[in-house]
Amino acid sequence: MTPPDVNVIHNIGYRHYDGPRLGRAYARRSLFTQSLRGAYGLGRSAKSKVLPMILLAVMCLPAGIIVAVAVVSKADDLPVDYTRYAIYLQAVIGLYTAAQAPQSVSLDLRFKTTPLYFSRPIETTDYVAAKFAAMASALFLLTAAPVVILYAGALLAKLDFVDQTAGLAQGLISVALLSLLFAGIGLVLAALTPRRGFGVAAVIAVLTISYGAVSAVQGIAYDQDNTEIIGWLGLFSPITLLDGVQTAFLGATSSFPGAHGPDGGAGAVYLLVALGLIAGCYGLLVRRYRKAGL
């Protein structure tokens, strides 16, 4: 029996690709689209859609109730300001971020698929920009939807068009900044570990527990008549940081004890810290994925 020739070259049908090469921009857009869809469970299993859709409904339900009451009672104004709505429901926003930020980045790290992205014509900055933009867009949809519902209800209740439109613009600017801030913090914390559970716990701790701690210390300072420090304490929690920015620049009413929100120079510090955090989170993500892509 003649042994087989081990040096035979087999033609298994591989062909050179001659089609269009869509490049980095197409890859970046595709990654953004898929990440945004995944943030609401679209294109994933049915159980993956349950939590984000429930949280979206929870965000919108109070706005619908407020609208119904305003229309039926023929109120002169909405009982909740556009800029205050996200502050009241910050726990829901924090829970959504904690659930979806690890889903967006932790699985790629856990299953070591990140280097596969960078084996294509896509750079680290493309990956980070797509993930950051997708998470921020998902949060903006979550927070802007109830604000738009409030605006539609105000118009149905025949409230002043100019005032309500100005309030809507302020509310949308506020939730846009919130979305960028929460997306950056959530993705940085989630990218630190491939374990999704650890990422969820870390995001909840930073976004939710920090708010409770800062609010408690502000309350103690107010009870002791130490009102000067109340405004500065707000720098140590993402949601109170946002509260300070919109109080200083968007005409919002502060939720700080005694309404001692920042003003003047303190407001500028709040804005600089918020923008610095967003830029810093982006930079940390780029640095993290330069190592993860090796």
C-alpha positions in Angstrom: 0.0 0.0 0.0 1.4 3.3 -1.1 1.4 5.9 1.8 -0.3 9.2 1.0 1.8 12.1 -0.2 1.8 14.6 2.7 3.1 17.4 0.4 0.0 17.6 -1.8 -1.6 21.1 -2.0 -5.4 20.9 -1.9 -7.6 23.5 -3.6 -10.4 24.1 -1.2 -12.0 27.0 -3.1 -10.7 30.1 -1.4 -10.8 33.2 -3.6 -9.4 36.7 -3.4 -11.9 39.3 -2.4 -12.6 41.7 -5.2 -15.6 43.6 -3.8 -15.8 47.1 -2.4 -13.7 47.9 0.7 -15.8 50.2 2.9 -13.1 51.3 5.2 -12.9 52.6 8.8 -15.9 54.9 8.6 -18.2 52.1 7.6 -16.8 49.8 10.4 -17.2 52.6 12.9 -20.8 53.3 11.9 -21.6 49.6 12.0 -20.1 49.2 15.5 -22.1 52.2 16.7 -25.4 50.9 15.2 -25.0 47.4 16.6 -23.9 48.7 20.1 -26.9 51.1 20.2 -29.3 48.4 19.2 -27.8 46.1 21.7 -28.3 48.6 24.5 -32.1 48.0 24.1 -31.8 44.3 23.4 -32.5 44.6 19.7 -31.0 41.8 17.7 -30.4 39.9 20.9 -32.5 37.3 22.8 -35.9 38.1 24.2 -34.8 38.2 27.8 -32.1 40.8 26.9 -34.9 43.2 25.8 -36.9 42.9 29.1 -34.8 45.1 31.5 -34.0 48.0 29.1 -37.6 48.2 27.9 -39.0 48.1 31.5 -36.6 50.9 32.5 -37.6 52.9 29.5 -41.3 52.4 30.5 -40.5 53.4 34.1 -38.9 56.6 32.8 -41.8 57.5 30.7 -44.7 56.5 32.9 -44.5 59.3 35.4 -44.2 61.9 32.6 -47.4 60.4 31.1 -49.2 60.7 34.5 -48.0 64.3 34.9 -49.3 65.1 31.4 -52.7 63.5 32.1 -53.1 65.5 35.4 -52.0 68.8 33.8 -54.5 68.3 30.9 -57.4 67.2 33.1 -56.9 69.9 35.8 -56.1 72.6 33.2 -53.0 73.5 35.2 -51.2 76.8 34.6 -47.8 75.0 34.5 -46.3 71.6 34.7 -45.6 70.4 38.3 -42.1 69.2 37.3 -39.5 71.3 35.5 -37.9 69.8 32.4 -34.5 70.1 34.0 -35.7 68.4 37.2 -37.2 65.2 35.8 -33.9 63.3 35.3 -32.7 64.3 38.7 -35.8 62.8 40.3 -35.4 59.5 38.4 -31.6 59.3 38.6 -31.8 55.9 40.3 -33.5 54.5 37.1 -30.9 56.1 34.9 -28.1 54.7 37.1 -29.6 51.2 37.0 -29.8 51.3 33.2 -26.2 52.5 32.9 -25.1 49.7 35.3 -26.9 47.1 33.2 -25.9 48.2 29.7 -22.4 49.6 30.0 -20.9 46.2 31.0 -23.0 44.5 28.3 -21.4 46.9 25.8 -17.8 46.3 26.6 -17.2 43.6 29.2 -18.1 40.7 26.9 -15.6 41.7 24.3 -12.9 41.7 27.0 -14.1 38.5 28.6 -14.1 36.4 25.4 -11.0 38.2 24.1 -12.7 39.4 20.9 -11.3 42.9 21.1 -8.1 42.1 19.1 -10.3 40.8 16.3 -11.8 44.3 15.9 -8.3 45.8 15.6 -7.2 43.2 13.0 -9.5 45.0 10.6 -9.1 48.6 9.3 -10.3 50.0 12.6 -8.2 51.8 15.2 -8.5 52.0 19.0 -10.1 55.4 18.8 -12.7 54.2 16.3 -13.8 51.4 18.7 -13.9 53.7 21.7 -15.7 56.5 19.8 -18.3 54.1 18.5 -18.9 52.5 22.0 -19.0 55.9 23.7 -21.4 57.4 21.2 -23.7 54.4 21.3 -23.9 54.4 25.1 -24.4 58.1 25.2 -27.1 57.9 22.5 -28.9 55.1 24.4 -28.9 57.2 27.5 -30.1 60.2 25.7 -33.1 58.2 24.3 -33.9 57.0 27.8 -33.8 60.5 29.3 -35.1 62.7 26.4 -38.2 60.6 25.8 -40.0 61.6 29.0 -38.9 65.2 28.5 -40.5 65.2 25.0 -43.7 63.6 26.5 -43.8 66.5 29.1 -43.5 69.0 26.3 -46.3 67.4 24.2 -48.5 67.3 27.2 -47.8 71.0 28.0 -48.9 71.9 24.5 -52.0 69.8 24.8 -52.8 71.6 28.0 -52.4 74.9 26.0 -49.6 76.2 28.2 -47.4 79.1 26.9 -45.6 77.8 23.8 -42.5 80.0 24.1 -42.0 79.2 27.8 -42.5 75.5 27.2 -40.2 75.4 24.2 -37.5 77.2 26.1 -38.0 74.7 29.0 -37.7 71.8 26.5 -34.4 73.1 25.1 -33.0 73.5 28.6 -34.1 70.0 29.5 -32.6 68.4 26.4 -29.3 70.2 27.0 -29.3 68.9 30.6 -30.0 65.3 29.6 -27.4 65.4 26.8 -24.8 66.4 29.3 -26.0 63.7 31.7 -25.9 61.1 28.9 -22.3 61.9 28.1 -21.2 62.0 31.7 -22.9 58.7 32.7 -21.8 57.0 29.5 -18.2 57.9 30.1 -18.2 56.8 33.8 -20.1 53.7 33.1 -17.9 52.5 30.3 -14.7 53.2 32.1 -15.8 51.2 35.1 -17.1 48.4 33.0 -13.9 48.2 31.0 -11.8 47.7 34.1 -13.0 44.1 34.4 -14.2 41.4 32.0 -16.6 40.2 34.7 -20.0 41.7 34.0 -21.2 41.4 37.6 -18.2 43.4 39.0 -18.9 46.1 36.4 -22.5 46.3 37.3 -21.6 46.7 41.0 -19.0 49.3 40.3 -21.3 51.5 38.2 -24.1 51.3 40.8 -21.7 52.2 43.6 -20.3 55.2 41.8 -23.5 56.6 40.3 -26.1 55.8 43.0 -24.3 55.4 46.3 -22.2 58.5 45.7 -25.4 60.5 45.3 -26.8 59.3 48.5 -23.6 59.9 50.4 -23.2 63.5 49.0 -26.8 64.3 49.7 -26.5 63.1 53.3 -23.4 65.1 54.0 -25.0 68.2 52.4 -28.0 67.7 54.7 -25.8 67.5 57.7 -24.0 70.7 56.6 -27.3 72.4 56.2 -28.5 71.4 59.6 -25.3 72.9 61.1 -25.8 76.1 59.1 -22.6 75.5 57.1 -24.3 76.5 53.9 -21.1 77.6 52.1 -19.8 74.1 51.8 -23.0 72.7 50.4 -22.4 73.8 46.9 -18.8 72.5 46.7 -19.9 69.1 48.0 -21.9 68.6 44.9 -18.7 68.2 42.9 -18.3 64.6 44.3 -21.3 62.9 42.8 -22.1 62.8 39.1 -25.8 63.6 39.5 -25.2 66.5 41.9 -22.5 67.7 39.5 -25.1 67.8 36.8 -27.5 69.5 39.2 -25.0 72.3 39.8 -24.3 72.8 36.1 -27.9 73.2 35.2 -28.6 75.4 38.2 -25.8 77.8 37.2 -26.4 77.9 33.4 -29.8 76.5 32.6 -32.0 78.4 35.0 -32.9 75.2 37.0 -33.9 75.2 40.6 -31.3 73.4 42.7 -32.2 70.3 44.7 -29.4 71.0 47.2 -30.6 71.6 50.8 -31.9 75.1 51.1 -31.5 75.5 47.3 -27.8 76.4 47.9 -26.6 75.6 44.4 -23.5 77.0 42.8 -23.5 80.4 41.2 -21.0 82.6 39.5 -17.5 81.2 39.7 -18.6 78.0 41.4 -20.9 77.3 38.5 -18.0 77.6 36.1 -16.0 75.2 38.2 -18.9 72.7 38.0 -19.0 73.0 34.2 -15.2 72.6 33.9 -15.3 69.5 36.1 -18.1 67.9 34.2 -16.4 68.5 30.8 -13.1 67.4 32.2 -14.7 64.1 33.5 -16.2 63.4 30.1 -12.9 64.0 28.3 -11.0 62.1 31.0 -13.2 59.1 30.7 -12.7 59.1 26.9 -9.0 59.3 27.3 -9.0 56.4 29.9 -11.0 54.3 27.5 -8.5 54.9 24.7 -5.6 54.0 27.0 -7.4 50.8 28.2 -8.1 49.5 24.8 -4.6 50.1 23.5 -3.6 47.5 26.0 -6.7 45.3 25.5 -6.1 45.2 21.8 -2.7 43.6 22.0 
